Protein backbone atom coordinates (compact mmCIF):
# COMPACT_ATOMS: atom_id res chain seq x y z
CA UNK A 1 0.00 0.00 0.00
CA UNK A 2 1.34 3.43 -0.94
CA UNK A 3 2.43 5.66 1.91
CA UNK A 4 0.61 8.84 2.80
CA UNK A 5 1.73 11.82 0.76
CA UNK A 6 4.14 14.24 2.41
CA UNK A 7 3.03 17.83 1.96
CA UNK A 8 5.60 20.60 1.63
CA UNK A 9 5.49 23.69 3.84
CA UNK A 10 4.46 25.83 0.85
CA UNK A 11 1.62 23.48 -0.07
CA UNK A 12 0.37 23.56 3.51
CA UNK A 13 0.45 27.37 3.55
CA UNK A 14 -1.31 27.53 0.16
CA UNK A 15 -4.17 25.40 1.47
CA UNK A 16 -4.33 27.31 4.77
CA UNK A 17 -4.55 30.63 2.91
CA UNK A 18 -7.36 29.27 0.74
CA UNK A 19 -9.32 28.10 3.80
CA UNK A 20 -8.84 31.47 5.46
CA UNK A 21 -10.34 33.27 2.47
CA UNK A 22 -13.75 31.97 3.53
CA UNK A 23 -13.32 31.80 7.31
CA UNK A 24 -11.58 33.56 10.16
CA UNK A 25 -8.85 32.75 12.65
CA UNK A 26 -11.33 31.62 15.30
CA UNK A 27 -13.04 28.99 13.15
CA UNK A 28 -9.84 27.90 11.43
CA UNK A 29 -8.14 24.85 12.93
CA UNK A 30 -5.22 22.55 12.17
CA UNK A 31 -7.73 19.68 12.09
CA UNK A 32 -9.73 21.37 9.30
CA UNK A 33 -6.54 22.09 7.40
CA UNK A 34 -5.43 18.47 7.72
CA UNK A 35 -8.82 17.29 6.45
CA UNK A 36 -8.55 19.59 3.42
CA UNK A 37 -5.13 18.11 2.67
CA UNK A 38 -6.30 14.56 3.21
CA UNK A 39 -3.90 13.91 6.05
CA UNK A 40 -3.88 13.96 9.85
CA UNK A 41 -2.99 16.82 12.18
CA UNK A 42 0.16 15.14 13.47
CA UNK A 43 1.80 15.37 10.04
CA UNK A 44 1.29 19.16 10.02
CA UNK A 45 2.86 19.60 13.44
CA UNK A 46 6.13 18.51 11.87
CA UNK A 47 6.07 21.83 10.02
CA UNK A 48 4.40 24.11 12.60
CA UNK A 49 4.36 23.71 16.36
CA UNK A 50 0.84 25.12 16.79
CA UNK A 51 -2.01 27.01 15.13
CA UNK A 52 -0.61 30.43 16.01
CA UNK A 53 2.73 29.69 14.37
CA UNK A 54 0.90 28.51 11.25
CA UNK A 55 -1.27 31.66 11.11
CA UNK A 56 1.79 33.86 11.48
CA UNK A 57 3.44 32.05 8.57
CA UNK A 58 0.37 32.58 6.38
CA UNK A 59 0.30 36.29 7.20
CA UNK A 60 4.01 36.56 6.50
CA UNK A 61 3.45 35.39 2.95
CA UNK A 62 1.25 38.44 2.37
CA UNK A 63 4.07 40.66 3.62
CA UNK A 64 6.47 38.89 1.27
CA UNK A 65 4.15 39.50 -1.67
CA UNK A 66 3.92 43.19 -0.72
CA UNK A 67 7.71 43.47 -0.73
CA UNK A 68 8.18 41.54 -3.97
CA UNK A 69 9.79 43.89 -6.49
CA UNK A 70 9.88 46.78 -4.04
CA UNK A 71 12.65 49.36 -4.51
CA UNK A 72 12.97 52.42 -2.24
CA UNK A 73 12.27 55.65 -4.12
CA UNK A 74 11.78 59.24 -3.07
CA UNK A 75 12.28 60.80 0.34
CA UNK A 76 11.56 59.05 3.63
CA UNK A 77 7.87 60.03 3.65
CA UNK A 78 7.37 58.73 0.11
CA UNK A 79 9.08 55.47 1.03
CA UNK A 80 6.83 54.89 4.03
CA UNK A 81 3.71 55.87 2.08
CA UNK A 82 4.57 53.56 -0.81
CA UNK A 83 5.28 50.70 1.56
CA UNK A 84 2.01 51.24 3.45
CA UNK A 85 0.01 51.31 0.21
CA UNK A 86 1.68 48.10 -0.97
CA UNK A 87 0.70 46.42 2.31
CA UNK A 88 -2.84 47.76 1.95
CA UNK A 89 -3.10 46.37 -1.58
CA UNK A 90 -1.71 42.95 -0.68
CA UNK A 91 -4.04 42.50 2.29
CA UNK A 92 -6.91 43.91 0.23
CA UNK A 93 -6.59 40.84 -1.98
CA UNK A 94 -6.79 38.59 1.10
CA UNK A 95 -8.81 40.60 3.62
CA UNK A 96 -9.31 37.71 6.04
CA UNK A 97 -5.56 37.60 6.59
CA UNK A 98 -5.37 41.27 7.58
CA UNK A 99 -7.08 40.60 10.90
CA UNK A 100 -4.71 37.69 11.48
CA UNK A 101 -1.69 39.94 10.85
CA UNK A 102 -3.08 42.57 13.20
CA UNK A 103 -3.68 40.01 15.92
CA UNK A 104 -0.80 37.55 15.59
CA UNK A 105 1.82 39.65 13.74
CA UNK A 106 4.63 37.76 12.03
CA UNK A 107 8.27 37.00 12.61
CA UNK A 108 9.18 35.68 9.18
CA UNK A 109 11.20 37.07 6.30
CA UNK A 110 8.34 39.24 5.06
CA UNK A 111 8.03 40.87 8.46
CA UNK A 112 11.76 41.52 8.63
CA UNK A 113 11.74 43.11 5.17
CA UNK A 114 8.94 45.47 6.17
CA UNK A 115 10.63 46.33 9.46
CA UNK A 116 13.98 46.96 7.75
CA UNK A 117 12.51 49.34 5.17
CA UNK A 118 10.51 51.31 7.76
CA UNK A 119 13.54 51.66 10.01
CA UNK A 120 15.76 52.65 7.09
CA UNK A 121 13.23 55.28 5.99
CA UNK A 122 12.99 56.71 9.50
CA UNK A 123 16.78 56.89 9.70
CA UNK A 124 16.77 58.81 6.43
CA UNK A 125 14.36 61.33 7.98
CA UNK A 126 17.03 62.68 10.27
CA UNK A 127 15.44 61.50 13.50
CA UNK A 128 17.93 60.67 16.27
CA UNK A 129 18.44 56.91 16.54
CA UNK A 130 17.16 56.97 20.12
CA UNK A 131 13.71 58.10 18.94
CA UNK A 132 13.32 55.78 15.96
CA UNK A 133 12.03 52.61 17.72
CA UNK A 134 9.13 54.47 19.37
CA UNK A 135 8.23 56.30 16.14
CA UNK A 136 8.44 53.05 14.21
CA UNK A 137 6.07 51.38 16.66
CA UNK A 138 3.45 54.10 16.28
CA UNK A 139 3.55 53.99 12.49
CA UNK A 140 3.20 50.20 12.43
CA UNK A 141 0.24 50.33 14.81
CA UNK A 142 -1.44 52.96 12.63
CA UNK A 143 -0.88 51.04 9.39
CA UNK A 144 -2.01 47.71 10.88
CA UNK A 145 -5.12 49.30 12.41
CA UNK A 146 -6.13 51.00 9.15
CA UNK A 147 -5.56 47.85 7.09
CA UNK A 148 -7.38 45.60 9.56
CA UNK A 149 -10.31 48.00 9.74
CA UNK A 150 -10.57 48.26 5.98
CA UNK A 151 -10.27 44.52 5.52
CA UNK A 152 -13.44 44.05 7.51
CA UNK A 153 -15.36 45.76 4.72
CA UNK A 154 -13.62 43.75 2.02
CA UNK A 155 -14.67 40.48 3.62
CA UNK A 156 -18.43 41.06 3.72
CA UNK A 157 -20.78 39.64 1.09
CA UNK A 158 -22.81 41.83 -1.33
CA UNK A 159 -25.95 41.00 0.63
CA UNK A 160 -24.34 42.03 3.92
CA UNK A 161 -23.12 45.24 2.26
CA UNK A 162 -26.60 46.15 1.07
CA UNK A 163 -28.09 45.42 4.50
CA UNK A 164 -25.44 47.63 6.08
CA UNK A 165 -26.16 50.45 3.64
CA UNK A 166 -29.86 50.26 4.40
CA UNK A 167 -29.17 50.44 8.14
CA UNK A 168 -26.87 53.41 7.51
CA UNK A 169 -29.56 55.26 5.57
CA UNK A 170 -32.12 54.63 8.28
CA UNK A 171 -29.76 55.67 11.09
CA UNK A 172 -28.53 58.84 9.37
CA UNK A 173 -31.31 60.11 7.12
CA UNK A 174 -33.97 59.06 9.58
CA UNK A 175 -32.39 60.73 12.61
CA UNK A 176 -34.76 62.79 14.79
CA UNK A 177 -33.57 66.42 14.39
CA UNK A 178 -34.66 67.32 17.92
CA UNK A 179 -32.67 64.55 19.55
CA UNK A 180 -29.79 64.49 17.02
CA UNK A 181 -29.63 68.03 15.63
CA UNK A 182 -26.02 67.86 14.36
CA UNK A 183 -26.57 64.48 12.72
CA UNK A 184 -29.75 65.70 11.02
CA UNK A 185 -27.94 68.85 9.83
CA UNK A 186 -25.06 66.93 8.20
CA UNK A 187 -27.03 63.81 7.25
CA UNK A 188 -26.86 64.19 3.48
CA UNK A 189 -23.10 64.77 3.53
CA UNK A 190 -22.13 61.97 5.93
CA UNK A 191 -20.50 59.05 4.09
CA UNK A 192 -20.62 55.40 5.18
CA UNK A 193 -17.45 53.93 6.62
CA UNK A 194 -16.70 52.00 3.46
CA UNK A 195 -16.52 55.10 1.25
CA UNK A 196 -13.26 56.63 -0.04
CA UNK A 197 -11.13 54.38 2.14
CA UNK A 198 -7.95 54.73 0.08
CA UNK A 199 -8.16 58.54 0.27
CA UNK A 200 -8.78 58.33 4.01
CA UNK A 201 -5.89 55.89 4.43
CA UNK A 202 -3.49 58.22 2.62
CA UNK A 203 -4.72 61.32 4.45
CA UNK A 204 -4.43 59.78 7.92
CA UNK A 205 -0.96 58.41 7.17
CA UNK A 206 0.16 61.75 5.68
CA UNK A 207 -1.01 63.56 8.81
CA UNK A 208 1.00 61.20 11.00
CA UNK A 209 4.12 61.64 8.88
CA UNK A 210 3.71 65.43 8.83
CA UNK A 211 3.44 65.40 12.61
CA UNK A 212 6.58 63.28 12.78
CA UNK A 213 8.42 65.60 10.40
CA UNK A 214 7.65 68.54 12.65
CA UNK A 215 9.47 66.76 15.52
CA UNK A 216 12.71 66.32 13.57
CA UNK A 217 15.46 68.64 14.88
C-alpha positions in Angstrom: 0.0 0.0 0.0 1.3 3.4 -0.9 2.4 5.7 1.9 0.6 8.8 2.8 1.7 11.8 0.8 4.1 14.2 2.4 3.0 17.8 2.0 5.6 20.6 1.6 5.5 23.7 3.8 4.5 25.8 0.9 1.6 23.5 -0.1 0.4 23.6 3.5 0.5 27.4 3.5 -1.3 27.5 0.2 -4.2 25.4 1.5 -4.3 27.3 4.8 -4.6 30.6 2.9 -7.4 29.3 0.7 -9.3 28.1 3.8 -8.8 31.5 5.5 -10.3 33.3 2.5 -13.7 32.0 3.5 -13.3 31.8 7.3 -11.6 33.6 10.2 -8.9 32.8 12.6 -11.3 31.6 15.3 -13.0 29.0 13.2 -9.8 27.9 11.4 -8.1 24.9 12.9 -5.2 22.6 12.2 -7.7 19.7 12.1 -9.7 21.4 9.3 -6.5 22.1 7.4 -5.4 18.5 7.7 -8.8 17.3 6.4 -8.6 19.6 3.4 -5.1 18.1 2.7 -6.3 14.6 3.2 -3.9 13.9 6.0 -3.9 14.0 9.9 -3.0 16.8 12.2 0.2 15.1 13.5 1.8 15.4 10.0 1.3 19.2 10.0 2.9 19.6 13.4 6.1 18.5 11.9 6.1 21.8 10.0 4.4 24.1 12.6 4.4 23.7 16.4 0.8 25.1 16.8 -2.0 27.0 15.1 -0.6 30.4 16.0 2.7 29.7 14.4 0.9 28.5 11.3 -1.3 31.7 11.1 1.8 33.9 11.5 3.4 32.1 8.6 0.4 32.6 6.4 0.3 36.3 7.2 4.0 36.6 6.5 3.4 35.4 2.9 1.2 38.4 2.4 4.1 40.7 3.6 6.5 38.9 1.3 4.1 39.5 -1.7 3.9 43.2 -0.7 7.7 43.5 -0.7 8.2 41.5 -4.0 9.8 43.9 -6.5 9.9 46.8 -4.0 12.7 49.4 -4.5 13.0 52.4 -2.2 12.3 55.6 -4.1 11.8 59.2 -3.1 12.3 60.8 0.3 11.6 59.1 3.6 7.9 60.0 3.6 7.4 58.7 0.1 9.1 55.5 1.0 6.8 54.9 4.0 3.7 55.9 2.1 4.6 53.6 -0.8 5.3 50.7 1.6 2.0 51.2 3.4 0.0 51.3 0.2 1.7 48.1 -1.0 0.7 46.4 2.3 -2.8 47.8 1.9 -3.1 46.4 -1.6 -1.7 43.0 -0.7 -4.0 42.5 2.3 -6.9 43.9 0.2 -6.6 40.8 -2.0 -6.8 38.6 1.1 -8.8 40.6 3.6 -9.3 37.7 6.0 -5.6 37.6 6.6 -5.4 41.3 7.6 -7.1 40.6 10.9 -4.7 37.7 11.5 -1.7 39.9 10.9 -3.1 42.6 13.2 -3.7 40.0 15.9 -0.8 37.6 15.6 1.8 39.6 13.7 4.6 37.8 12.0 8.3 37.0 12.6 9.2 35.7 9.2 11.2 37.1 6.3 8.3 39.2 5.1 8.0 40.9 8.5 11.8 41.5 8.6 11.7 43.1 5.2 8.9 45.5 6.2 10.6 46.3 9.5 14.0 47.0 7.8 12.5 49.3 5.2 10.5 51.3 7.8 13.5 51.7 10.0 15.8 52.7 7.1 13.2 55.3 6.0 13.0 56.7 9.5 16.8 56.9 9.7 16.8 58.8 6.4 14.4 61.3 8.0 17.0 62.7 10.3 15.4 61.5 13.5 17.9 60.7 16.3 18.4 56.9 16.5 17.2 57.0 20.1 13.7 58.1 18.9 13.3 55.8 16.0 12.0 52.6 17.7 9.1 54.5 19.4 8.2 56.3 16.1 8.4 53.0 14.2 6.1 51.4 16.7 3.4 54.1 16.3 3.6 54.0 12.5 3.2 50.2 12.4 0.2 50.3 14.8 -1.4 53.0 12.6 -0.9 51.0 9.4 -2.0 47.7 10.9 -5.1 49.3 12.4 -6.1 51.0 9.2 -5.6 47.9 7.1 -7.4 45.6 9.6 -10.3 48.0 9.7 -10.6 48.3 6.0 -10.3 44.5 5.5 -13.4 44.0 7.5 -15.4 45.8 4.7 -13.6 43.7 2.0 -14.7 40.5 3.6 -18.4 41.1 3.7 -20.8 39.6 1.1 -22.8 41.8 -1.3 -26.0 41.0 0.6 -24.3 42.0 3.9 -23.1 45.2 2.3 -26.6 46.1 1.1 -28.1 45.4 4.5 -25.4 47.6 6.1 -26.2 50.5 3.6 -29.9 50.3 4.4 -29.2 50.4 8.1 -26.9 53.4 7.5 -29.6 55.3 5.6 -32.1 54.6 8.3 -29.8 55.7 11.1 -28.5 58.8 9.4 -31.3 60.1 7.1 -34.0 59.1 9.6 -32.4 60.7 12.6 -34.8 62.8 14.8 -33.6 66.4 14.4 -34.7 67.3 17.9 -32.7 64.6 19.6 -29.8 64.5 17.0 -29.6 68.0 15.6 -26.0 67.9 14.4 -26.6 64.5 12.7 -29.7 65.7 11.0 -27.9 68.8 9.8 -25.1 66.9 8.2 -27.0 63.8 7.3 -26.9 64.2 3.5 -23.1 64.8 3.5 -22.1 62.0 5.9 -20.5 59.1 4.1 -20.6 55.4 5.2 -17.4 53.9 6.6 -16.7 52.0 3.5 -16.5 55.1 1.2 -13.3 56.6 0.0 -11.1 54.4 2.1 -8.0 54.7 0.1 -8.2 58.5 0.3 -8.8 58.3 4.0 -5.9 55.9 4.4 -3.5 58.2 2.6 -4.7 61.3 4.5 -4.4 59.8 7.9 -1.0 58.4 7.2 0.2 61.7 5.7 -1.0 63.6 8.8 1.0 61.2 11.0 4.1 61.6 8.9 3.7 65.4 8.8 3.4 65.4 12.6 6.6 63.3 12.8 8.4 65.6 10.4 7.7 68.5 12.7 9.5 66.8 15.5 12.7 66.3 13.6 15.5 68.6 14.9 
